[in-house]
Structure formats: C-alpha cells, structure tokens
C-alpha cells in the first residue's frame, strides 16, 4: 500500500515553496521514481498517528472529550511523532483506515441471557411466518411510540432557492407535545398512526381496541418493546381478557431494535414530521392523520428483514460466551 501524499503548510501566494519540499521535513520521504518532489508520509509515522487517534485524550493529559484533526496534529508534534504535520494530512491518514474519532453513535447493550433468547426467538418466528399467518387472517403487527413530540413554531422559514438551502429561525415557540403511536403490518409494510392524549396504559389499550375494530381478523401477534404502557398490569389484564385474540410478543430488554416499528418511525418521521413550523398541537395531530394514508400510498413496503432465528442463535452463542 503506497503512502499518502503529505504536505506541511500551504505557503502564501508568491511565498517560498520550501515548506513543500521533502528536504524541508525530515519526517517525509519521496518514493523512488515518483513524479515531481511531493513528499510522502512514512508508513511508520502513519501507524503512530492512527495509534494516537485510538487513545482517549485523557491519556495525554488533556481534558477534551474527543480528538479533532487539529488536536491530533498538535499532539503528534508534541509527542515527537513528526516535527510538523497539518490537520488535512491527519484527516487523510484517518480516512485511509476508516477511523472517525470525531463521530459517535448511541447503542444499547442487550442482556444476553436465556430470557433474551426466548423472547428473540418468538419475535423472529413472527417475522419469518408473517405472510403465512396473514393467509389465515392472523397478522403480525409491530407497535411503537414517538413520545412527547414537540410542536415548535419557527418563523420565518426561508425556503430553498437556487444557490441557497432552506433556512429556519433558530428561536422557537413551544406549543406543547404530542404522543404518536404507530402500527406496522409486517407482511404488507402498511402503517396506521394515532395520536394519544397521554402515553399511558389507558390510552394504549383504547388504541389497541380501535385497531381491532377496524380490521376483521382472527388474531394479532403484537410485537412491542418494554415501554411502561406496554407492560403495565392493566395492559396485561387487557390481553388476558382478549382470550387469545392478542398474542403479545415483547422484545428482550435493551433490544427494542427487534421491533420493526422503529424502522417505520425512521422512515415516516423525516418525510412528515421534520422541517415544519407548528402553530399548535392540533396542527401536528392533523398532519399525522393526513400523512399516514399518504405514506401507505407512496412509500409503504415490507421491510427486508434478514436476521433469522438461525443467525440470532449463532450470534447469541458467540457473544454470550
């Protein structure tokens, strides 16, 4: 793998170009036969930069929470890795190894115990058999909420024009919150949405009753996470009284990503809830009521779900040990 091109600091217009030569920087070397004299950053130095980026800044006595390319360039000089290096060169080195210390992503650690395996198996069985069950008028349905969605009014909004992106006022006025419950019919990808007066068991049960009234079915396997309204004693009592019509399938603890309704929310929200200025809660509710039928018409399709029980069991065995 050939080393990346490297430069120190771009000289001012009309200034001397000594800073660009390999002779001016002992840490650089030029590949034999290379065109011109542009210096190359040595592989050993690159490896040391990568190793530095993998450390937390506190290991170097700093109180910053993460590295930027400028911080790494300064620290590389301080540590004696190289006499000089620019932030752009650091970015090139990190890009080559796909290392991004400036970025982060949240995740949940699932509890890998027997209960995880049991619940995951039941949920994945539902996904694998959704089409077959639907032919018997038994649906697999996923449910999840967008809790406390804020109705924020931002005015004015300057819409996009050639040469300029949309701009929104930073300041906003609050007009309350809305709890949005979504249902996903797994075998079709179709959705339904309802706005709840409160995110509690009473309102959740009423939404479930409404869903049952709207569909003439023999039963539903309901995939849901461990939200308080989903596991409340009143909700469990409602399922027990349904005499087997509802078949709740809770996801394992800290594994709500097994609920396909989360995929639905990520598909629906950017299209219909973001980048709007809301003047009231009622406007948000009206938007949701009008938006989900349009989503079904334009975008709905079954999600491609490839994590089978076989794959889950193999993954479980590996990570649990």
N, C-alpha and C positions, 0 to 999 in steps of 0.2 A: 504494500500500500504506500503510494508515494506521499511524502509530507506535503502539507498545505503551504500555499504561498503566504508570506508573512511580511509585514511592514511595521515600522515603529510609529512615527507620527507623520502625517502628510505635511510636507513643507509648504510654507506660504507661497502664494503665486509669485514667481520671479525669484524665490529664495533658493539657497543651495540645496542640492539633492543628496547631500552626503548621508542624511538620515535614512535614505532608501537603499543604500548600498550594503552588501554583505560585509564589507570591510569595516563599516562603522559599528557593527553589532557582532561581538564575538559569539553570541549565542545562536547566530544564524549560520547556515551553510548553504552553498549553492550546488544543486545537482549537476554532476558532470554532463556536459553536452546540452544543458538547458539553454533555451534561447534567452538572450539578454542576461542581466545580472541580478534579477529579482531574487532576494534571499528566500530560503526555505527554513521553516522552523523545525528543529531536530525532533525525531520521534521520542527520545527520552524526555525532552522538555515538555512535549505534548502530554505524555503519560503523567508527568508530575502535575501539570495543570489540572488534568482530569481528577487525579487523586485529591488535590486540594479542593476541588469543587464538590467532592463527595463527603468532605468533612463539614461538620457544623461550624459556623463562625466562632462559637464559644471556644472551640479547640485552639483557636489562635488568639484568645483573649479579647475577642470583640463581642459587643452586645447587640449587634444587628441580628435579626431573626433568620435571614437567608442571604445568599450571595447574589449580587448583581455582577454583570460582566466588568464594570468599573472597579467594584470591590475586589474581584478576583485578580484583575490586572495589577492593582496596587499591592495586594498581598503577595503575589508571585514575585514581585520585585523585592518586597520586604523580606521574604523567605530566602532570597538568593537563588531562586529558580532560574531567573534570567535578569540581565541588567536593565532591560526595557521591554515592554510589551503593551500593546494597545487593547482597548476593550473590544474592538472589532475582531482582532485576532483571537481573543478568548472565545468570542461567540462562534467563530468558525471552528475552533477546536472542539467545543462542546457539541456543536451541530453534527460534527462527523461521527460522534459516538452516541448521538441522540440523548444527551444529558441536558435537563432543563431545571436547574436549581431555583429559578425564579418563579416556577409554577407549582401549584399544589392541587390536590383533589381529595375530597372527603370520601370516606368509605366506612362501612360498619364491619366489625368483626363478629361473625356468626358463632354461636355456641355449638361446637361440633360434638354433640352428644347423641345418645340414642333417640332422644325426642326430636332432634333436628332431622335425623334420617327418616324417622317415621312420618313426620309432617311433610317433608320434602317429597317423599315417595308418593303420598296421597295427592299433592298438588300436581306433580309431574304426570301422574297417571291420568288426571283430569285433562291436562293439555293434550296428551297423546291420544285420548279417546273422545275428544270433544265432538268431532264430526260424526262418529258412530253413535254417540249418545243423542245428538241432535236429531238423527233419523227416528229416534224413539220419543221425540218431543221432550227430551231432558237436556237442558242447556248447561254448559259451563259458563259461569258469569264471574267476572272479577269486579271488585268494588274498591274504591279508594277516594279520599277527600283531598281537596285543595282548601285547607282550613285557614280562616281569617285572611282571605284575600282582601287587600286594602283598596278601597275606592279612592284614588288620588286624583285630584284635579290639577292639571298643569296647563297654564295659559300664559302666553300664547304658545302654539306649536307652529314652527316654520317648516312647511313641507319641503320635500326634496325637489330641487330644480337642477337642470344641467349644470354640472360643476360644483354642486353643493349637496351634502347629505341632509336628512331631516334633523332639525334641532328642537329640543324640548327645554322649556324653562326648568331650571334646577329646583326652584322653590315650588311647593305644592300645598294644597289644602286637603285635609283629610275629611272624608265623608263616611266614615265607618268601615266595617268589614263585612264580607260575605263568605259563608261556608258552602263550598261547591262539592257535591257528591257525584261521582261519575260511575256508570256501569259499563262494562265492556262485555259484549257477547263474543266469546273467544272464537267460535267456528266461522263467524262472518266478519269480525272486526268492527261491527256496528256498535254505536255507543248511545247512551242516554245520560242526561245530566239533570240534576235537580238542585236548587239552592235551599239549604236548610236554615230554619230560623235560629237554630243553635246546634252545635256539634256535640250532641249527647245521644244517649240510648233511645229516648222517646222519639226524637226526630228521625233517627236512623231506622227505627222499626217502622215508622209511618212511611218512609221512603221505600222500604222493602215491601210493605203491603201494596203500595201503589204500583211497584214494578210487577208484582204478581197479578194484580187486577188487569194490567194492560196486556198480558200475554197468557194465552191459553196453553199451558204446558202441564206436563205430568210431574215435573220437579226441576230443581236447580241445584247444581253443585256450586256453592258460593265460595270463591277464593277471596280472602281478606287478610289484612295484616292484623297486628295486635293492638290496634288503636283502642282507647278506652271505651268508646261507644260500641265497638265490635265484640269486646269480651266482657261487657258488663253483665251482671247477674240477670237484669231484666231482658237483655238481648238473648242470653242463653235460654231463659224461660220461654221467650217467643219461639225460638227454634224447636224447643221440646214440644210445645203445644201444636206445632205445624204437622205433627205425626208423620215425619219422614219426607215432607214435601221439600223442605230446605235441607241441604246437606252442606253445612259449613266446613270449609277446608282452610283453617288458619295457616299462615306461613310460619316457619320457625322463628324463634326470637332472633332479632337483628338480621333477618333475612327477608325483609319486605320486598327486595328486588325480585323475588319469585312471583310477585303479584304483577301480572301483565297490565293491570290498570295504571301502574306507574309509567309504562311506556305510552299508554294512551294520553296521560296528562302531559307528558313531554311532547307529544305530537299536537295536542289540542291547544295548549296554553300559548305557545309562541304565535300561533296563527290568529287567535281570537281574543286573548286577554292582555297581551303586551302592547306597548306603544299606543295606549289610548289615554285620553283625559276623561275622567269620570266625574260627573257633576253630582251623582247621588248613588246610593246603594241600589235603588230601583233601576237605574240605568245599567248597572252591572248584571242584575238579575234578568233584565230584558235581553241583554246581549247574549247571555248564556242560553236562554230559552230559544232564541232565534239561531244561535250558532251551531248547536249540536246536530240539528237536522241537515244543515248545510255541510257539516263535516262528513256526515254519513254519505251524502250525495257525491262529494268531490274527492274525499281522501280515504274513506274507510276501507280497510282490507285486513285480513287476518295477519297478525304479526308472525314473522318467521321465527319460530322457537325451536332451537336445535339442542337444547340441554335436556337430554332424555334421562330416564332413571338409570340406565346403564352408565352413562357418563357421570352422573351425580355420584353413584356408588363408588366408581373408580376414584373420583376426586376426593370423596369423603374418606376413603381408606388411606389415601396418600397424605392428606392434610391432618387427619386426626392423629395419625401415628407421629 
